[in-house]
Amino acid sequence: MAVFIMVAGAFTGAQVWQETAARLEAAGSGVRAVRLTGMDAGCPAGSARVDLETHIADVVAAIDAVGAPDAAGGEEIVLVGHDYGIHPVLGAADRRARRIARVVYLDCPMPRNGVPALAAVPDPALRAELAGRAERGERDGVLEPPGPEEWRRWGSTAGVGEAAWERLARTAVPQPLGTLLQPLRLTGAVAAVPATGVLCTRNGAGIELVQRLVDFGDPALAALAGPHVTFFELPTGHWPMLSCPAELADVLLRAAAGEGHRLRAAGAGAEPPAHLRPFPLDVPELPRDREEHVDLYVPQEAEGPRPAVVFVHGGPVPAGARPGPREWPTLVGYARLAAAEGMVGATLDHRLHDIGDYERAAADVTAAVELVRADPRVDAERIALWFFSGGGLLSAPWLAQPPAWLRCLAASYPILAPLPAWGPVGHRFHPVDALPRAGALPVVLLRAGRETPEIAATVEAFVAAAGDAPVRLELVDLPNGHHGFETVDPPEETRPVLRQAMRAVIGHLTG
């Protein structure tokens, strides 16, 4: 029999598991919802400082209270950590690795040794504030729970009914600062414990996205494709124990039984991963000219300086991804297609490795554009910028203050507002808000008809706002297309769309 030891996230206590626990118990499982010191009734902090080690000790005590398996098998412990709760769960599992049958990551990050839970706080401004307090030695005190309109900054509230939401807000408690500021210390023993990730897709992440991250080849993510790691999806927001407790209980039971989707290791399989599949159009095999973080593809018989199209990849892309985005067939294909039409095509690598990296990624894009404009083969007064996927937020500064030489802005299946799980990413990276200042800048927008609902909603908001702005919006639709359609959809369907979009951009550069 499985015994589920469950640890709630920030600002929440053991009562948040009530409905899910009842369903697990009805299925014959044992349940222990851990009461964390300083956050649950019956576990006051007293005068002692509460930090991450305090909560790890709470979880260890819950583990030790479960009888050890006997010769007949006995009880198997499944640790479940939601949100912040995964940090004390991993700390305890590392200390009691031989007692744990499985760790379940419930819509939460992958904590690393030596990194505090602060790193997973979605609001960058709050992260910076708390980091500053930590540097000044201000580790006591608490972080007050979000107000009624602030919970969505900590994750998608999709699916949570009004009554459940009122209960969550009513029972929310302050989070002791020490639990967020103290680094997690792991010996490595927990790495051998089987694991399951439960992804809440309305919060912005699903199995396909995680597979893509593994496919990038970052060694730090290779363990996600291990034989003892499984994944499930729930079509809900960040609080499934409130929005779909029955479905969550079913997933937890299946996880305890070792079920779930297993990822493909990077480089495995008969086909290359999506980002390394061939570009759907035949384009000339032009050589690249590399300068710093930029690759140029120049028409071989061009006379005089030529207009340029700078292609800005999406993300976040793990820092260890090899090859880097500027060498991916899709980006190279676009650049060579531009060169075949008499333009200079440019690809680049930028440092959007995490949701908090938009500022430095924007600086990389600006530097790349200046490198391109400074090249004598480029007409510095005729430049187009073309953004992809998560790079869509990087279009906002250019929409807000379009320089005279920016003749067109294009975007393919872009993310045009922070997704629910991302939290705020900085006021500069909201394309919808920037539209009123874009003037008459031409914008070519490629839409995938089968885009994920969360991303499609950001595109719809952008299109609606463009109707009230002077910007010149041109839509290019692929009705049956998916996100990243160049790599996942039939080439015969994507080719006409790619040609149409490239013609539109070139028309604005040369007209």
Phi, psi and omega per residue, in radians:
M1 nan 2.426 3.105
A2 -1.515 2.443 2.984
V3 -1.978 2.068 -3.132
F4 -1.616 2.084 3.026
I5 -1.827 2.008 -2.954
M6 -2.032 2.363 -3.087
V7 -2.177 2.163 -3.053
A8 -1.383 2.948 -3.102
G9 -1.536 -2.899 -3.073
A10 -1.036 2.421 3.035
F11 1.240 0.015 -3.061
T12 -2.092 2.703 -3.129
G13 -1.997 -2.985 -3.048
A14 -1.100 -0.432 -3.084
Q15 -1.149 -0.283 -3.113
V16 -1.157 -0.349 -3.105
W17 -1.570 0.090 -2.916
Q18 -0.917 -0.943 -3.077
E19 -1.182 -0.747 -3.141
T20 -1.129 -0.734 3.134
A21 -1.060 -0.715 -3.134
A22 -1.077 -0.673 -3.136
R23 -1.254 -0.639 3.083
L24 -1.145 -0.730 3.131
E25 -1.154 -0.643 3.117
A26 -1.131 -0.442 3.113
A27 -1.501 0.029 3.084
G28 1.697 0.124 -3.132
S29 -1.639 2.725 2.996
G30 -1.530 2.619 -3.111
V31 -2.399 2.320 3.007
R32 -2.265 1.863 3.033
A33 -1.554 1.965 -2.978
V34 -1.248 2.282 3.020
R35 -1.599 1.976 -3.074
L36 -1.502 2.378 -3.120
T37 -0.984 2.291 3.089
G38 1.425 -0.003 -3.094
M39 -2.292 -0.118 -3.095
D40 -2.283 2.530 3.019
A41 -1.023 2.349 -3.102
G42 1.622 -0.176 3.101
C43 -2.258 1.113 -3.132
P44 -1.189 2.728 -3.128
A45 -1.349 -0.422 -3.047
G46 1.159 -2.498 -3.139
S47 -1.705 -0.073 -3.085
A48 -1.408 2.610 3.049
R49 -1.229 2.349 3.108
V50 -1.779 2.162 3.101
D51 -2.370 -2.985 -3.113
L52 -1.076 -0.685 3.132
E53 -1.087 -0.577 3.069
T54 -1.040 -0.803 -3.107
H55 -1.281 -0.558 3.026
I56 -1.072 -0.747 3.113
A57 -1.091 -0.626 3.082
D58 -1.066 -0.747 -3.111
V59 -1.252 -0.691 3.079
V60 -1.029 -0.714 3.126
A61 -1.104 -0.665 3.105
A62 -1.144 -0.661 3.094
I63 -1.126 -0.819 -3.085
D64 -1.155 -0.369 -3.140
A65 -1.378 -0.206 3.107
V66 -1.544 2.298 -3.120
G67 -1.048 2.447 3.124
A68 -1.157 2.537 3.115
P69 -1.023 2.479 3.090
D70 -1.734 -2.999 -3.089
A71 -1.096 -0.445 -3.121
A72 -1.466 -0.045 3.116
G73 2.101 -0.995 3.092
G74 1.196 -2.695 -3.038
E75 -1.652 2.405 3.060
E76 -1.849 2.333 -3.081
I77 -1.630 2.233 3.017
V78 -2.002 2.036 3.100
L79 -1.577 2.302 -3.135
V80 -2.123 2.132 3.110
G81 -2.100 2.188 3.097
H82 -1.889 2.291 3.019
D83 1.002 -2.267 3.103
Y84 -0.954 -0.530 -3.046
G85 -1.017 -0.345 3.131
I86 -1.192 -0.419 -3.128
H87 -1.196 -0.929 3.046
P88 -1.148 -0.517 3.089
V89 -1.082 -0.836 -3.125
L90 -1.174 -0.686 3.104
G91 -1.051 -0.712 3.136
A92 -1.266 -0.716 3.132
A93 -1.097 -0.583 3.117
D94 -1.159 -0.573 -3.127
R95 -1.485 -0.376 -3.116
R96 -2.236 0.719 -3.006
A97 -0.972 -0.651 -3.085
R98 -1.249 -0.279 3.138
R99 -1.587 -0.215 -2.965
I100 -1.773 2.203 3.100
A101 -1.462 -0.552 -3.111
R102 -2.882 2.555 2.985
V103 -1.915 2.264 3.105
V104 -1.886 2.107 3.067
Y105 -1.593 1.836 -3.082
L106 -1.683 1.751 3.111
D107 0.765 1.039 -3.046
C108 -2.502 2.951 3.125
P109 -1.338 3.132 3.043
M110 -1.850 1.617 -3.113
P111 -1.063 2.629 3.125
R112 -2.113 2.677 3.103
N113 -1.004 2.314 3.083
G114 1.478 -0.017 -3.096
V115 -1.924 2.259 3.141
P116 -1.357 2.865 3.098
A117 -1.104 -0.354 3.084
L118 -0.908 -0.595 -3.104
A119 -1.092 -0.386 -3.119
A120 -1.660 -0.031 3.087
V121 -1.128 2.152 -2.994
P122 -1.245 -0.396 -3.091
D123 -1.528 1.947 -3.088
P124 -1.109 -0.591 3.120
A125 -1.145 -0.719 3.114
L126 -1.187 -0.695 3.079
R127 -0.996 -0.800 -3.120
A128 -1.119 -0.715 3.136
E129 -1.099 -0.814 -3.116
L130 -1.194 -0.632 3.090
A131 -1.100 -0.688 3.098
G132 -1.116 -0.689 3.100
R133 -1.140 -0.667 3.126
A134 -1.123 -0.734 3.130
E135 -1.097 -0.526 3.128
R136 -1.513 0.059 3.117
G137 1.406 0.247 -3.114
E138 -1.584 1.365 -3.050
R139 -1.801 -0.030 3.074
D140 -1.567 3.085 3.115
G141 1.591 -3.009 -3.056
V142 -2.393 2.846 2.978
L143 -1.841 2.078 -3.079
E144 -1.167 2.588 3.136
P145 -1.142 2.762 -3.136
P146 -1.090 2.661 3.008
G147 -1.333 3.068 -3.068
P148 -0.957 -0.595 -3.096
E149 -1.684 0.079 -3.041
E150 -1.859 -0.187 -3.066
W151 -1.057 -0.628 -3.095
R152 -1.143 -0.274 3.064
R153 -1.278 -0.211 3.112
W154 -1.795 -0.025 3.122
G155 2.647 2.829 -3.121
S156 -1.115 2.358 3.100
T157 -1.659 0.198 -3.073
A158 -0.994 2.348 3.040
G159 1.556 -0.217 -3.111
V160 -1.441 2.098 3.138
G161 -1.214 2.856 -3.069
E162 -1.051 -0.765 -3.105
A163 -1.124 -0.758 3.125
A164 -1.139 -0.646 -3.126
W165 -1.188 -0.703 3.095
E166 -1.098 -0.675 3.127
R167 -1.140 -0.739 3.123
L168 -1.070 -0.818 -3.130
A169 -1.122 -0.634 -3.098
R170 -1.236 -0.601 -3.069
T171 -1.709 -0.018 -3.124
A172 -1.085 2.546 -3.098
V173 -2.254 2.737 3.081
P174 -1.099 2.591 3.119
Q175 -1.713 2.107 3.101
P176 -1.042 2.290 -3.070
L177 -1.031 -0.623 -3.103
G178 -1.056 -0.468 3.132
T179 -1.232 -0.421 3.140
L180 -1.649 -0.444 -3.004
L181 -1.693 -0.412 -3.104
Q182 -1.369 2.221 3.140
P183 -1.104 2.529 3.041
L184 -1.351 2.262 -3.139
R185 -1.976 2.107 -3.124
L186 -2.175 2.478 3.089
T187 -1.519 -0.313 -3.059
G188 1.862 -0.175 -3.121
A189 -1.081 -0.574 -3.100
V190 -1.171 -0.330 -3.121
A191 -1.077 -0.428 -3.129
A192 -1.495 -0.113 -3.103
V193 -1.457 2.268 3.067
P194 -0.960 2.608 -3.047
A195 -2.423 2.657 3.040
T196 -2.342 2.327 3.026
G197 -1.788 2.238 3.052
V198 -1.905 1.970 -3.036
L199 -1.785 2.182 3.094
C200 -1.624 1.829 -2.926
T201 -1.175 -0.470 3.099
R202 -1.252 -0.156 3.067
N203 -1.632 0.033 2.958
G204 1.931 -0.090 -3.103
A205 -2.289 2.467 3.080
G206 -2.426 3.132 -3.083
I207 -1.087 -0.694 -3.129
E208 -1.040 -0.728 3.124
L209 -1.121 -0.752 3.134
V210 -1.119 -0.674 3.087
Q211 -1.057 -0.713 3.116
R212 -1.100 -0.702 3.123
L213 -1.098 -0.721 3.089
V214 -1.113 -0.716 -3.116
D215 -1.081 -0.405 3.138
F216 -1.125 -0.300 3.040
G217 1.547 0.238 3.107
D218 -1.230 2.107 -3.123
P219 -1.002 -0.497 -3.113
A220 -1.152 -0.353 -3.109
L221 -1.826 -0.004 -3.065
A222 -1.050 -0.559 -3.098
A223 -1.115 -0.380 -3.140
L224 -1.137 -0.359 3.110
A225 -1.721 0.284 3.133
G226 -1.200 2.778 -3.066
P227 -1.172 -0.348 -3.102
H228 -1.836 0.336 -3.140
V229 -2.021 2.235 3.134
T230 -2.233 2.877 -3.122
F231 -2.410 2.585 2.983
F232 -2.303 2.733 3.006
E233 -2.043 2.520 2.959
L234 -2.196 2.211 -3.088
P235 -1.401 1.158 -3.075
T236 -2.623 -3.103 3.135
G237 -1.497 -2.788 -2.928
H238 -1.332 -0.203 -3.104
W239 -2.078 1.215 -3.069
P240 -1.147 -0.435 3.113
M241 -1.157 -0.290 3.074
L242 -1.804 -0.605 -3.053
S243 -1.527 -0.570 -3.127
C244 -2.627 1.148 -3.064
P245 -1.075 -0.608 -3.140
A246 -1.175 -0.781 3.128
E247 -1.139 -0.650 3.102
L248 -1.128 -0.758 3.123
A249 -1.052 -0.717 3.119
D250 -1.085 -0.762 3.131
V251 -1.115 -0.714 3.137
L252 -1.120 -0.696 3.093
L253 -1.115 -0.720 3.119
R254 -1.186 -0.658 3.092
A255 -1.089 -0.750 3.134
A256 -1.074 -0.495 3.125
A257 -1.481 0.044 3.113
G258 1.467 0.190 3.129
E259 -1.416 3.058 3.088
G260 2.172 2.942 -3.139
H261 -1.380 2.383 3.074
R262 -1.894 2.370 -3.104
L263 -1.380 2.723 3.061
R264 -1.533 2.333 3.122
A265 -1.147 2.618 3.110
A266 -1.005 2.259 3.131
G267 1.526 -0.145 3.131
A268 -1.526 2.840 3.117
G269 1.705 2.793 -3.094
A270 -1.262 -0.540 -3.121
E271 -1.849 2.666 3.047
P272 -1.192 2.764 3.067
P273 -1.062 2.827 -3.004
A274 -0.949 -0.760 -3.037
H275 -1.272 -0.158 3.120
L276 -1.944 0.196 3.092
R277 -1.359 2.732 -3.057
P278 -1.115 2.608 3.030
F279 -1.156 2.397 -3.006
P280 -1.230 -0.268 3.128
L281 -1.809 2.538 3.010
D282 -1.338 2.115 -3.134
V283 -2.260 2.684 -3.122
P284 -1.123 2.519 -3.111
E285 -1.412 1.189 3.142
L286 -1.300 2.506 3.055
P287 -1.272 2.822 3.096
R288 -1.789 2.615 2.957
D289 -1.942 2.038 -3.036
R290 -1.764 2.277 3.040
E291 -2.433 1.989 -3.091
E292 0.940 -2.105 -3.072
H293 -1.736 0.387 -3.073
V294 -2.204 2.422 2.988
D295 -2.008 2.297 3.119
L296 -1.896 2.433 3.032
Y297 -2.112 1.940 -2.954
V298 -1.943 2.336 3.062
P299 -0.967 2.308 -3.013
Q300 -1.225 -0.475 -3.095
E301 -2.006 0.491 -3.131
A302 -1.258 2.447 3.074
E303 -1.935 2.114 3.139
G304 1.325 2.980 3.133
P305 -1.053 2.469 -3.094
R306 -2.043 2.630 3.006
P307 -1.027 2.759 -3.091
A308 -2.285 2.564 3.028
V309 -2.043 2.123 -3.139
V310 -1.797 2.122 -3.071
F311 -1.748 2.148 -3.023
V312 -1.928 1.954 -3.071
H313 -1.207 2.903 -3.131
G314 -1.548 -2.773 -3.112
G315 2.828 -2.981 0.054
P316 -1.163 2.521 3.076
V317 -2.017 2.222 -3.127
P318 -0.947 2.510 -3.106
A319 -1.061 -0.495 -3.107
G320 -1.566 0.159 -3.102
A321 -1.104 2.285 3.095
R322 -2.386 2.235 -0.033
P323 -1.245 2.881 3.111
G324 -1.268 2.836 -3.061
P325 -0.967 -0.612 -3.089
R326 -1.165 -0.199 3.097
E327 -1.825 0.034 3.121
W328 -1.172 2.460 -3.099
P329 -0.949 -0.640 -3.127
T330 -1.114 -0.866 -3.124
L331 -1.148 -0.752 3.100
V332 -1.083 -0.710 3.125
G333 -1.071 -0.776 3.094
Y334 -1.055 -0.787 -3.108
A335 -1.107 -0.723 3.120
R336 -1.234 -0.566 3.056
L337 -1.110 -0.738 3.082
A338 -1.069 -0.737 3.134
A339 -1.131 -0.635 3.108
A340 -1.116 -0.415 3.117
E341 -1.653 0.199 3.075
G342 1.577 0.086 3.099
M343 -1.717 2.865 2.939
V344 -1.561 2.174 3.082
G345 -1.739 2.419 -3.112
A346 -2.328 2.306 2.994
T347 -2.003 2.793 -3.097
L348 -2.634 2.822 2.944
D349 -1.869 2.279 3.001
H350 -2.192 2.882 -2.947
R351 -1.688 0.839 3.007
L352 -1.523 1.398 -3.118
H353 -1.712 -0.257 -3.095
D354 -2.637 2.819 -3.122
I355 -1.026 -0.513 -3.135
G356 -1.420 0.129 -3.021
D357 -1.748 0.173 -3.042
Y358 -1.097 -0.596 3.136
E359 -1.105 -0.847 -3.105
R360 -1.280 -0.519 3.042
A361 -1.133 -0.713 3.102
A362 -1.077 -0.681 3.089
A363 -1.124 -0.660 3.106
D364 -1.132 -0.701 3.128
V365 -1.146 -0.762 3.111
T366 -1.043 -0.771 3.125
A367 -1.114 -0.679 3.132
A368 -1.126 -0.742 3.132
V369 -1.088 -0.691 3.129
E370 -1.177 -0.646 3.052
L371 -1.071 -0.763 3.138
V372 -1.124 -0.803 -3.102
R373 -1.142 -0.492 -3.125
A374 -1.382 -0.233 -3.125
D375 -1.228 2.284 -3.078
P376 -1.115 -0.303 3.133
R377 -1.487 -0.035 -3.071
V378 -1.915 2.358 2.982
D379 -1.365 1.806 -3.009
A380 -1.143 -0.228 -3.112
E381 -1.705 0.065 -3.132
R382 -2.398 1.576 -3.078
I383 -2.202 2.454 2.975
A384 -2.092 2.514 3.054
L385 -1.976 2.336 -3.088
W386 -2.228 2.034 -3.038
F387 -1.856 2.630 -3.124
F388 -2.221 2.439 2.929
S389 0.834 -2.208 -3.105
G390 -1.114 -0.240 3.021
G391 -1.257 -0.151 -3.123
G392 -1.011 -0.613 3.124
L393 -1.110 -0.440 3.134
L394 -1.244 -0.164 3.091
S395 -1.327 -0.348 -3.007
A396 -1.009 -0.847 -3.139
P397 -1.048 -0.549 3.136
W398 -1.327 -0.572 3.047
L399 -1.223 -0.636 -3.092
A400 -1.216 -0.611 -3.134
Q401 -2.462 1.264 -3.097
P402 -1.247 2.120 3.089
P403 -1.222 2.799 -3.079
A404 -1.069 -0.525 -3.086
W405 -1.415 -0.168 3.087
L406 -1.436 1.787 -3.029
R407 -1.566 -0.291 -3.109
C408 -2.860 2.573 3.016
L409 -2.195 2.243 3.125
A410 -2.114 2.717 3.121
A411 -2.615 2.283 3.107
S412 -1.892 2.214 -3.107
Y413 0.593 0.956 -3.008
P414 -1.406 2.719 2.881
I415 -1.642 2.056 -2.981
L416 -2.001 0.248 2.975
A417 -2.797 2.642 3.117
P418 -0.998 2.357 3.097
L419 -1.287 2.803 -3.008
P420 -0.918 -0.713 -3.075
A421 -1.314 -0.200 -3.030
W422 -1.397 -0.506 -3.007
G423 1.240 -3.032 3.113
P424 -1.137 2.470 3.123
V425 -2.038 0.155 -3.115
G426 1.949 2.446 -3.032
H427 -1.155 -0.350 -3.105
R428 -1.326 -0.203 -2.958
F429 -2.036 0.887 3.090
H430 -2.220 1.572 -3.065
P431 -0.958 -0.647 -3.133
V432 -1.070 -0.743 -3.142
D433 -1.173 -0.472 -3.103
A434 -1.414 -0.324 -3.026
L435 -0.957 -0.742 -3.106
P436 -1.052 -0.331 -3.124
R437 -1.747 0.100 -3.064
A438 -1.411 -0.164 -3.100
G439 1.094 -2.482 -3.115
A440 -1.687 0.471 -3.140
L441 -1.034 2.249 3.058
P442 -1.236 2.356 3.111
V443 -2.230 2.139 3.095
V444 -1.838 2.062 -3.039
L445 -2.038 2.050 3.096
L446 -1.641 2.090 -3.086
R447 -1.944 2.404 3.051
A448 -1.679 2.135 -3.071
G449 -1.126 -0.428 3.129
R450 -1.937 0.665 3.080
E451 -1.115 2.695 3.053
T452 -1.096 2.525 -3.046
P453 -0.994 -0.677 -3.090
E454 -1.140 -0.725 3.121
I455 -1.282 -0.723 -3.141
A456 -1.010 -0.626 3.138
A457 -1.100 -0.634 3.121
T458 -1.207 -0.620 3.119
V459 -1.208 -0.740 3.122
E460 -1.066 -0.699 3.112
A461 -1.117 -0.673 3.121
F462 -1.139 -0.808 -3.129
V463 -1.092 -0.726 3.122
A464 -1.098 -0.748 3.138
A465 -1.177 -0.579 3.132
A466 -1.111 -0.477 3.121
G467 -1.146 -0.380 3.135
D468 -1.828 0.124 -3.100
A469 -2.042 2.791 -3.139
P470 -1.319 -0.112 -3.112
V471 -1.004 2.544 -3.119
R472 -1.710 1.665 -3.037
L473 -1.630 2.259 3.052
E474 -2.105 2.137 -3.101
L475 -1.703 2.336 3.049
V476 -2.150 1.966 -2.999
D477 -1.880 2.471 2.956
L478 -2.067 1.621 -2.953
P479 -0.963 -0.657 -3.115
N480 -1.759 0.240 -3.062
G481 -1.426 2.662 3.085
H482 -1.952 2.957 3.075
H483 -1.007 2.263 -3.065
G484 1.250 0.707 -2.959
F485 -1.064 -0.436 3.136
E486 -1.063 -0.472 -3.035
T487 -1.857 -0.257 -3.029
V488 -2.086 -0.291 -3.099
D489 -1.825 2.810 -3.126
P490 -1.004 2.304 -3.114
P491 -0.988 -0.613 -3.105
E492 -1.144 -0.391 3.088
E493 -1.495 -0.581 -3.058
T494 -1.472 -0.493 -3.052
R495 -0.976 -0.863 -3.129
P496 -1.048 -0.629 -3.136
V497 -1.175 -0.739 3.131
L498 -1.101 -0.753 3.139
R499 -1.133 -0.734 3.139
Q500 -1.079 -0.792 -3.123
A501 -1.147 -0.742 3.137
M502 -1.130 -0.681 3.083
R503 -1.080 -0.697 3.140
A504 -1.111 -0.770 -3.137
V505 -1.145 -0.783 -3.139
I506 -1.104 -0.636 3.106
G507 -1.040 -0.682 3.118
H508 -1.287 -0.496 3.121
L509 -1.329 -0.539 -3.038
T510 -1.867 -0.204 -3.073
G511 -1.356 nan nan
